[in-house]
Amino acid sequence: QLLLAALKPLDHMLQPPCTLTVPASRGALHAAAERVASQLSSAASAADVVVCLKGGVHQLPVPLALGPQHNHPSGRRVIWRGAALPSAPTTLSAGAPLLRWVRCSHLDPATPPECAGPEWDGVWAHAADDVPHVTRAALPFRQLWVGGLRAPRATARTEAWNLSTTAEGYSARGVVPGLEWAAAELRWPSQVQNWIEPRCAVDRVAGRRVIVSRPCWAALTARKGGPPPAPLLVENLLRPPPAGQFACSDRHVFYRPREPYGGPPRDAWAPLHEAILQAEGLANHSFQRLAFSHATWRQPSTPEGYVPTQSLVTPLGEPPGAVSLGRARGVAVDGCSFANLGSAYALSVGGASQQVSVVGSSFTSLAGGAVKLGNVDDERALATSPERMDSAFRVVDNTIRLAALELRGAAAIFAGYVRDTTISHNSVAETGYTAISLGWGWGTHVLGRQTFMRNNHVVSNRMERVVSALNDGGCIYTLGPQPNSTVSLNYCEADRAPVVGSFYHDNGSRYFRTTRNVASNSPAPCVYLQGCCGAPALDVAVSLVWCRGEAPLRNNCAPAEANCSLAYPGLAADCHCAVDKATVVSVPAHEAWPAEAQAVVDAAGARGGGVGLGGLGKTRVGLAKV
């Protein structure tokens, strides 16, 4: 480590010089991208092209689009590099600053009429029309960040209205205030299924009737298999928000500062776009020392709403990333920061991408998940041509903290149909749902044609305080057959899901070797092997597990629990779920780990940053200077 520290300044000096320098001004990056494409079209040089982005906030008028025209004709690398100083990061923002706040006060004639009552004292209002470059499509805002911190949208429990289900929504005990509910969104945490939290917009209120957006209501009814229960939560009521929270209509943003006194909110940002960077067909690109902030995801606000299957996938398709890479080859995301994002996922890589690495980067304050790999396309999953596969991904030495804060069914790292993928030495903490989810398809592909999933390895990750909002997840969760795949040397602390397990092989999980893992302080079993629902796990071998303060291991695909010949005709009755009980060690509470287990704990997690911002998971994203 001392040698590496000594070599870091030398490494910086050896980096290739800038080919092009981009100032931190609105639209400059798009102009630079056009210039890069023009120069590359006639480039004869064999040298790398280095695009250096100056420190500061690069406000994007539209998402940045990169494609094959930005690839080096000689196969050399194109490097997009941010500033070296963490104190002045290069931030690509899909948002806009809110600079014209007015105080809500019943004594001030300039107060907007919506917040003129005395109960609004201490709240600040910002007109939507005063947000630079805003469009109606961005309203009402789903997110707000103030002083580098996320401000949640105000949420209330629904018991006071005593809602009962009707054919079009709900009936309340008394009259529902229509103006207050004009931009409301209903939430069902773990009510429709344990592991999801659907969201539907209120279409309108009529007296005691709360009418839910019709397409979302239909999807919710189908997902529940009958009339949905009354939602536990309602979000974005247009009434005075609590301290540190906001509410938003099509006309105004209302925010109550965390501290009751002082001036207007400073360093406040709202999202304008769903994407920051959309890249298709890139080859041999590197993204270094860049920070990405202030994108959103509007689907829950649409009439169709958000009614997921799992991991934010809905009947409308797969969720996008604020930064998305499709058909990528040899792309590296190194030492970048993803913070204060309202997106479904911060980074998504798929569409038959290969040899993509995400290394030494930090992800924090995320509405959804951090990294999404591959796709859930059941047809393409059966491809035999390597060109059509998502493969050879490396997600290594990243820090993820405070993920799935709003879209609470997002896995911090979600890999669908992938092969030859390594997820190792990542530190994941404080998530709404699963830390690492690997695979798709449940038991669909156990028989017949097999998917290209195989050779996937989840190794030496550290996961703490996960599944804090929903249920039926774990620190590591798998689905479907994945030959020659492993879950090993991982440490799980405080998986808060009350059922299933810290290390959880769900329906159809097959060909896994799960060994040398440590779990502590969860009400759920240390390891859980699924046996239910006509699609048990099978051909899974578990050994060398140390458990402390956890429920006992559950092997529900053991011969006495499951019959694989009934679930998968043509297979033997024995599912071959083998647990080496002699090596499953239950450590008494308050006792130290055995030396071998302590070695796993000590080695798990991120080992340090990449070339720049990685490892700065607790850094505040302060963007006051525009």
N, C-alpha and C positions, 0 to 999 in steps of 0.2 A: 504493500500500500504506500509506503514512503517513496518507493521508486516511481510508482505511478504518479504520485503527487509532484515529484520533481520533474517528471517528463511532461506534465500538462502544459506549462508555458512553451516548451519546445514544440509540442504538438500543435499549439496555436500558431507558432511561427511557420510551421511546415504546411499549413493549409494553403491551398491554391489561392492566388489573389482574385480580387473581384473583377469580373468581366463587365458588370453593369451594376450601378448603385441606384437604389430606389428611395426617394425621400418619403417621409411619412405624411403624405398629403392625399386627400380624397381623389381616387381615380388614378393615381400614379402607378399603382401596381398593375392595373389592367393595361395601361400604356406600355409598361415595361414588358409584360407578357407578349404583347404584339411585336415589340421590337425583338425579343428573343426569338420568336418564331420566324421573323423575317431574316435575322442574321443566320439562323441555323439552316434555312433553306438554301443558302449559298455558301455555307461554311466548308472550308477545306481543311481546317485545323483538326488535329487529333487531340487537342487539349480539352480538359473539362471546361464547361461553362459555369461560372459562379455568379449568381444573381444575389447581391448583398442588399438586404432591406435595412434601412436605418432604424434606429430605436425610436419608439413612439407609437402612436395609434394610427394604423392604416385603415381608415374608414372605407368600406367597400360600397360603391353605389349599387352594384349587383354582385352576386357570387362570382368568384374568380373561376373561369373555366379553362382547363388545360387539356390538351389532347396530343395525338401523335405528331402534330406539327411542332410540338415543343421538344421532341426527342432529338438527341444528337445523331446526325447522319452517320458518324463513325462509331457509334455505340458507346461513346464516352459518357460520363455522367453530367447531368445538369443539376446543379446544387442551388437550392433556395435557402439562403442563410440569413438568420437574424443577427441582431447586435449581440456582442459578447457579454455586456454587462447585465447581470440579473436585476440591478436597480433601475435600469431603463430598458425593459424588454421591447422587442418588436412584436406588437399585437395586431393581429388581423381581426377587425371587428365587423360583425354583421349588424351592429346596432347603431343607435344615435344617442347623443347626450341630451338630457332634459335640463334646460338652463333657465327656464322662465316660470318658476314656481310662484304661486300666490298663496297667502295664508287664508285658511278657512276661519272665519270669525263672524259671529252674529253682530259684531260692532263695526265691521268694516264694509262699507258699501261696494267695494271692489270684489268682494267674495262672490264666487260663482253661486247661483241660486241653489244648486244641488247640495251645497254644503254650508248653508247659511245659518243653520240652527245651532244653539249653544252646545249640543252634544258633539259637534264637529270641531270645537275649539282644540287647537293643538295639531290639527291635520293640515297638510299642505296639498294644494291642487295644482295640476299642470294640464293645460289644454292640449288635447291631442293634435290640434292644428298647429300648435307651436313647436312640435317635435320636428326637427329638420328632416326633410325628405320622406316623411311618413306617407303611406298610402292607406286607403281604407282596408285593404286586404290584411294589414298587420294589426288591426284593431278588433276587439279590445286586446290590449297587450296581455300575454300570458305570464310574462316575467318582468321583474324590475330588479336592478342591482344598484345599491347605494353604498358609496364608500368602499367599493371592492367586495361587498358582501351581498349575498342573495337576500332579497326581501320576499317572504312567502306571500302568496295571495291569501287574503283573509278567508278562513274556513270556520263553519259553525256546524254543530251537531243538529240533527233534525227532530229530536224528540219533542221539542216544543210545539211542533205542528201536528204531531200524531198522524203521520201520513198513512193512508191505506191505498192499496193498489186498485186501479181502475183499468179499463181497456186502453186508455191513451196516456196513462201516467199515474197520478195520485190525487186523492182527495184529502184535504186538510181538515183539522178540527174546527178551525175558524177561517176567517177571510185572510188570504195571503196578500201581503202588500205588493202589488204589481210592479211599482217603480223599483222597489228594493230587489226584486227577483229578475229584473229585466235582462241582466247579463249572467245569470247564475248557471252553475254547472254542478250536476249531481255526481256523487261518487259512491261506489259500492265496494269497500275494502274487504276482501276475503268473503264476500256474501254470495257471489255468483259461483265462484270456485275459490278454493283456498289460496291459490297462487296468483290471482289477478285482482285488479282494481279498475273496473270499467268506469268510463266517464261519458256522460251525455249532457248536452246543453238543454236548458229549459226553453221550449219554443215560445210559450206564452203562459200567462196566469189569468184565469177568469174566475173571480170570486174565490171559492174554496178549491178550485181545480188547478192543479199544476200539470200542464200538458208538456210532455217530453217530445223532443225532436223525433219525428216519426221514423226515419230510417234507423236512428240509433236505438229507439225503443224496440223495433223489430229485431235488430241484431242481438240486443240484450235478451229479449224473450227467447230467441233461438238458442243462445248460449246457455241460458239457465234451463232450457227445456220446459218452460212454463212461465207463468207470471213472475216477474222479478220482485223481490222483497223491497220494502221501503229502504231507500239509501240511508246510510248512517250519517253521511256528510253532505253539506252543500257549500260550494266554494264561490267566492266573488259576489257575495251580496253587497249591494250598493248602500252601505251604511258605514259609520265611522270604524275604520279598521283598528285593531289593537296595535300597540307599539311595535315598530319594526316591520309592520305588514302593510299591504296595499290592496286596494280594490280598483277596478278599472271598467269604465263604460266606453262607448264609441267616442265620447266627447272629452272625458277627463281621466286622469290618473290621480288617485287619492292615496297619500302616504302619510303615516304618522311616524315621526322619527323615534328612534330608540330612546333618545334623551329628550325630555319634555321641553327644554328651553334651547334657545339659540336661533340661528338663522335658517334659511331654507336648506333643503337637502343638497349636498354637494357630491360631485362625482356620481351622478345618477344616470343610468343607461337603460334603454329599452330596446328590444330586438325588432329589426325590420325585415330580416330575411331568414329562411329556413336553412340555408346553406352558406358556408364561407368559401369552401373550395370544392369544386366538382371536377374530378379528373377521370378521363376515360382513355385507355390505351397508352398510358405512360410506360416508358421503359428506361430504366437506369436513371432515376431521379432520386435526389435526397432532399429531405426537408429537415433543416437543422436550426435549433435555437429560435423557433417561432412560437408565439403564443396565439391561441385561437379563442375568441370570446364572442358572446352576445348573439348567438343564433337561437332560433326557436323551432317548434314543431306545432303546426296549426291544426292537425287532424282532430284532436279532441274538441276543438271549437266549431268544427263543421257539422252540418246536419247528420252526417254518418257517425260522428262521434268516435269513440275509442273503446272497442270491445275486443280484447285480445284473446288469442289462443294461449300463447305463452311467450315470455321474453319480448313483449311488445309487438309480436307478429299478429296481424288482424286479417280478416277476410279480404280487406282492401289491399293487402300486400305486406311487404317487409318494411320495417322502419328505416329511414335514411340516417346517415351520419352528417354532422355539421361539416366534416371533412370526409368526402367519399372518394374511394379509389375503385374503379372498375376496369377489368381486363389489364391489370397492372402487371409488370414484369420487372423484378429487380429494383423495387422501390423501398427506400429506407426512411422511416420517421424516427429521428434521432435527437434526443435532448429537447423535445418540444413540450409545451405546456398547454393543456386544455382546461379552461376554468370559466366559471360563470356562463354555463351553456344551458339553454332550454331545449336542446335537441333530444330526439329519441336516443341516439348514441353520439358520442363525441366524434368517433372515427369509425367508419365502416369500410371494409375491404372485401370485394367479392366479384361476381360476374366473371368467373374463371381467371382469377388473379393468382400469381405464383411468385414465390421467392420475395415476399414482402416481410420486412422486419419493422417492429415497433420496439424501440430500445431506449432505456434511460429517460423516459418521459413521465410527466406528472399529469394527473387528472383529478380535479377537485371541484366541488360545488356544481354538480351535474344534476339536471332534472331527470335524466335517464341514465343509460349505461355509459361505460367508457369506450370499450372496443367491441366491435362486431366483426366477425370473420366468416367468410363464406356466405352461403345462401340456404334457403329452405325449399328450394325447387326440387320436388320429388322426382320429376322427369330427368332433369339434368344430373341429379345425384346418381343415376344409373349409367352415366356416360363411361365409356371405356377408352376414349381418346384423351390422352393427358392434356391436350390443349383446352379441353372443356372443363377441367377440374379446378377447384380451388385447393391449392397445395403449397407446401413448403413455406408456411408462415412461422415467424419467430416473434413471440411477445415476451420480452425478457427485461428484467430489472426496471420495471415501471412501478410508480406509486399511484394508488387510486384511493381517494378518501372523499367521503360524502357524495356517494352516487345513489341514483334512483330516489332523489328527494321528492320529486313530483310524480313522475311516471314510475311508481314504486314496484312494478313487476319486471323491471329491467335487470338483467344480470350485469354485473360490473364488466365481466368479459364473457361474451356470448359467441361461441363458435358453432355454426350449423353443420352442414355437410362439408367437411374438410379432411385432408389427408396430409401425412408427413408434417404435422404441426407440433411445435413445442411451445408450451406456455410455462415459463419457469422463472423463479426468483422475482416474482411480483409481490408487492405488499398491498393488500386490499383491506380497507377498514371503513366501517360505518356505512353500510349499504342497506337499501330497503328490501332487497331480495338476494338471490344467490350471488356468491362471489365469482365463481367460474362455472359456466355451463358449456358442456361439450357434447355435440351430437344433436340429431333430430330424427324424426320418423317413428319413435316409439317401437312397436313390434312389427311395423309394416314390412320391413325388408329382412326379417329373420329368415324367411323362406323365399325361394325363387331367386331372381336376379339380385345381386348384391350391389350396394352403393360403393362409391369409391372411398368411403371413410376407412382409414386404416393408419397405423403407425403414428398415432397421436399420443403425446406425452405431457402430463401435467405434473411438474416436478418442482419441489423446493419453494412453494409459494407460502406466504404468511397471510392468513385471513383472520380478521378480528371484528367482532360486533357486526355480524352480517344477518340477513333475513330479519331485520328489525321491524318491518312494517307488515309483511304478509306471512305466508306459511307454505309448507310443501316445497321447500327448497333446501339448500345447504351450502356449506363452504365449497364443495365440489360436487357437481351434479352431471350425470351422463345419461344419454339416450342412444339406443340403436346399436347394431353390431359394428365393432371397430377392431378388426384383427390386429394383433401385436401392439396393443395400446396399454399405457400404464398410468397409474396414479400413485406417485411415490414421493416420500420425503417431504410431505406437506404438513404445515402446522395450522390447526383451526382452533381459534379461541373465541368463545361466546357466540356460537351460532344460536340465535334466539328463537328459531322455529320450534314450536312445541311438539311437532311430530316429525316423522321420517328420520333423517340422519345427517350428521356433519359431513360424512362421505357417503354419497347417495347415488346408487346405481338404479335408475328408474327403468321403466318398461322397455324391454328389448335390448337393454345393455348387454353386450356380449364380447367375449374375448379380451376382457380387462384383467390385468394383474395389478392388484392394489396392495401395496406393501410399504412398510416403514413410514407410517403416518402417525401423527399425534393429534389428539383432540381434547379440549378441556372446556368445562363450564357451559354445558348446553342441556336443556331439558330433553332433547331428542337423543336417540341412540347414537353411539359413536360411529357406527357403520350401519347402513340400511340397504339391504338387497330386496328389490321390489318383487312381489309375487302375485300381485292382484291384476284384475281388470282384463283377464284373458291374454296377457302379454308379459309373463314374468321375465326377469333378467335370467341369463343363462351363461354358462362357461365363464364364470367370474371366479378368480382365485384371490382370497384375502389372507394376508399373513402379517405378522409383526406390526400390531397396532397397539398404541398406548393411549388409554382413556382415563381421564380424571374428572370427576364431577359430571359424568354423562350417563344417560340411560344405557342399559346393556345393548350390545350388538344384536341386530335383528336380521336373521337370514330367512326371509320369507320365500325364497326360491329353493330351499332345502327339500329333500324328497318328501318329508312329512307335511310340507306346506303348499307345494305347487306340483303340477303335473304338466310337463312340457309336451307330452304327446297329445294332450287335449288342446293345449294352446297353439301348438305348431304341428299339425298332422304330418306324420312321417318321421318325427324325431322321437328319441327315447323318452320315457317318462321322467327319468332323472335329468334335471336341468343342469347338473354339474356345477352348482354353486358351492365352492369348496372354501371353508373357513378353517384355517389352522388354529384351532382353539387354544392350543398350547402356547401360541405366541401372541394371543390377544390378552394384554395385560391391563387389569383395572388397578389404577394407582389410587390409594386412599386420598381423600381431600386433605389438603394442607401438608401433604408429603411431597418431597422433592421428586423430580423426574429421575428415573434411572439414567445412567450416563449415556446410553445409546439414544434414548428419547431426547435428552437434553441436547445432544449433538444435532439432532434433526431440528429442534426448536432454534438453536443458535444459528444454523446455516440457512434457515428459510427466510424468504423475503428479498427485497431489492438490495443490491450490493453497492448502490451509488448511482450518481447521475450519468448522463451521456455526455455530449459535447457542450451542453450549456445549461438549460433550464431544468433538466430532469432531476428528480429528487427534491424539488422545491414545492412539495405538496401543500405546505402550510403558507405559502406566499400569498399575500393579499394581492388581488388584481386591482391596483389603484390606477385610474385613468383620468386623473383630474386635468392634466395638461393636454389639451387637444390642439 
